[in-house]
Amino acid sequence: MNRSRFAWPLLAALLLASPLEAQEGEGEPLPLEEFGIEELPALPVTPEALQPESSVDSEAAGAVTSAPGALLRGLDRVTGQSVDVTLQTGQTQPMFRLEVSLSDCRFPTNDPSSDAFAHLTIRDRGEVVFNGWMTAASPALWALDHPRYDVWVLGCSD
């Protein structure tokens, strides 16, 4: 095993975590001018600078609406076959050898075409292999961990 491969990241982490000190061990930090860095004046913090730049109402921005159904896509990684399935809330439907149940599908009230997220329960031969929320915008964030099949949310449906 090549130990130098592990030594460089450790050395870099130690150098970045500790303040710059003099080489002779004096314990005094090196002046920034030696590195061509000038000390910048502190900027005053005003109440206006602390306010968010967005004019979007935070309550409305977080509001979501439940949809009656969801559109899902499944992929069999072995055969390359993909299938789209529309499920209604409370419905269970087979997808390849999996059984997919939809508990809820939600989307942002102010932007229905935006990121949808659905609560799914996926079973493989009766065993629950996924139970939780999946998002359409980031399917890998909470993904089905299955050796053969992938399932992801495309969006909510009417």
C-alpha positions as CSV (number, residue, x, y, z in Angstrom):
1,M,0.0,0.0,0.0
2,N,1.3,3.4,-0.9
3,R,1.3,5.5,2.3
4,S,2.2,8.8,0.7
5,R,-1.2,8.7,-1.0
6,F,-2.8,9.2,2.4
7,A,-0.1,11.5,3.8
8,W,-0.7,14.4,1.5
9,P,-4.4,14.9,2.3
10,L,-3.7,14.7,6.0
11,L,-0.8,17.2,5.7
12,A,-3.1,19.6,3.7
13,A,-5.8,19.3,6.3
14,L,-3.4,20.1,9.1
15,L,-2.1,23.1,7.3
16,L,-5.5,24.5,6.5
17,A,-6.8,23.8,10.0
18,S,-4.0,25.6,11.9
19,P,-3.1,29.3,11.6
20,L,0.0,30.3,9.8
21,E,2.9,30.4,12.2
22,A,6.5,31.4,11.9
23,Q,8.8,28.6,10.8
24,E,11.1,28.9,13.8
25,G,8.2,28.1,16.2
26,E,7.9,31.6,17.6
27,G,4.2,31.1,17.9
28,E,3.5,34.5,16.2
29,P,1.3,34.5,13.1
30,L,3.1,35.5,9.9
31,P,2.2,38.9,8.6
32,L,-0.3,38.8,5.7
33,E,2.0,41.2,3.7
34,E,4.6,38.4,3.2
35,F,2.0,36.6,1.1
36,G,1.0,39.6,-0.9
37,I,-2.3,39.9,1.0
38,E,-3.5,43.2,2.3
39,E,-5.7,43.4,5.3
40,L,-9.2,44.7,4.2
41,P,-11.2,47.1,6.3
42,A,-14.2,45.8,8.0
43,L,-17.5,46.6,6.3
44,P,-20.3,48.0,8.5
45,V,-23.3,45.7,9.0
46,T,-26.6,47.5,8.5
47,P,-30.1,46.2,9.2
48,E,-30.8,46.4,5.5
49,A,-27.9,44.1,4.7
50,L,-29.3,41.4,7.0
51,Q,-32.7,41.3,5.3
52,P,-33.3,38.7,2.6
53,E,-33.0,40.0,-1.0
54,S,-36.1,38.0,-2.2
55,S,-39.5,39.7,-2.0
56,V,-41.2,36.3,-1.9
57,D,-43.5,35.8,1.1
58,S,-41.9,33.0,3.2
59,E,-45.2,31.4,4.2
60,A,-46.4,31.3,0.6
61,A,-43.0,30.0,-0.6
62,G,-43.3,27.0,1.6
63,A,-46.9,26.2,0.9
64,V,-47.6,22.9,-0.8
65,T,-50.6,21.3,-2.3
66,S,-51.5,17.6,-2.4
67,A,-52.3,16.1,-5.8
68,P,-54.6,13.2,-6.4
69,G,-51.8,11.1,-8.1
70,A,-48.3,10.9,-9.3
71,L,-46.4,9.9,-12.4
72,L,-43.5,7.5,-11.8
73,R,-40.9,6.0,-14.1
74,G,-39.3,2.6,-13.5
75,L,-36.1,1.2,-15.1
76,D,-35.0,-2.4,-15.3
77,R,-31.2,-2.0,-15.5
78,V,-30.6,-5.5,-16.8
79,T,-32.9,-5.3,-19.9
80,G,-32.9,-1.5,-20.3
81,Q,-36.7,-1.4,-20.3
82,S,-38.4,1.6,-18.9
83,V,-42.0,2.0,-18.0
84,D,-44.1,5.0,-16.9
85,V,-46.9,4.4,-14.3
86,T,-49.6,6.8,-13.1
87,L,-50.7,6.0,-9.5
88,Q,-53.6,7.6,-7.6
89,T,-53.2,8.3,-3.9
90,G,-53.7,5.1,-1.9
91,Q,-53.2,2.9,-4.9
92,T,-50.7,0.0,-5.3
93,Q,-49.5,-1.1,-8.7
94,P,-46.9,-3.6,-10.0
95,M,-43.9,-2.2,-11.7
96,F,-41.7,-5.1,-13.0
97,R,-41.5,-7.4,-10.0
98,L,-41.9,-4.5,-7.6
99,E,-45.1,-3.3,-6.0
100,V,-45.3,0.5,-5.7
101,S,-47.8,2.2,-3.3
102,L,-48.4,6.0,-3.4
103,S,-49.4,7.6,-0.1
104,D,-49.2,11.3,-1.2
105,C,-47.8,13.5,-3.9
106,R,-47.2,17.2,-3.2
107,F,-46.0,20.2,-5.2
108,P,-45.3,23.9,-4.4
109,T,-48.6,25.8,-4.5
110,N,-47.1,28.9,-6.2
111,D,-45.3,26.8,-8.9
112,P,-47.1,23.6,-9.8
113,S,-44.6,22.7,-12.6
114,S,-41.8,22.9,-10.1
115,D,-40.4,20.2,-7.8
116,A,-42.9,17.5,-6.9
117,F,-42.3,15.0,-4.1
118,A,-44.1,11.8,-3.4
119,H,-44.3,9.4,-0.5
120,L,-43.8,5.9,-1.8
121,T,-43.7,2.4,-0.3
122,I,-41.9,-0.1,-2.6
123,R,-41.9,-3.8,-2.0
124,D,-39.9,-6.6,-3.7
125,R,-41.6,-9.9,-3.2
126,G,-43.4,-8.6,-0.1
127,E,-40.3,-7.1,1.6
128,V,-40.3,-3.3,1.9
129,V,-37.2,-2.0,0.1
130,F,-38.1,1.7,0.2
131,N,-40.5,3.7,2.3
132,G,-40.2,7.5,2.2
133,W,-40.3,10.6,0.2
134,M,-38.8,10.9,-3.3
135,T,-38.3,14.2,-5.1
136,A,-38.6,14.8,-8.8
137,A,-35.8,17.4,-8.9
138,S,-33.3,15.2,-7.0
139,P,-34.2,11.6,-7.5
140,A,-30.8,10.4,-6.2
141,L,-31.2,12.3,-2.9
142,W,-33.7,9.7,-1.5
143,A,-33.3,6.9,-4.0
144,L,-34.5,3.3,-4.2
145,D,-31.5,1.1,-3.4
146,H,-32.2,-2.0,-5.5
147,P,-29.6,-4.0,-7.4
148,R,-31.8,-4.3,-10.5
149,Y,-34.6,-1.6,-10.6
150,D,-34.7,2.1,-10.4
151,V,-37.9,4.1,-9.6
152,W,-38.2,7.8,-9.6
153,V,-40.9,10.5,-9.5
154,L,-41.6,12.5,-12.6
155,G,-44.3,14.7,-11.1
156,C,-47.7,14.9,-9.6
157,S,-50.8,14.2,-11.8
158,D,-54.5,15.1,-11.8
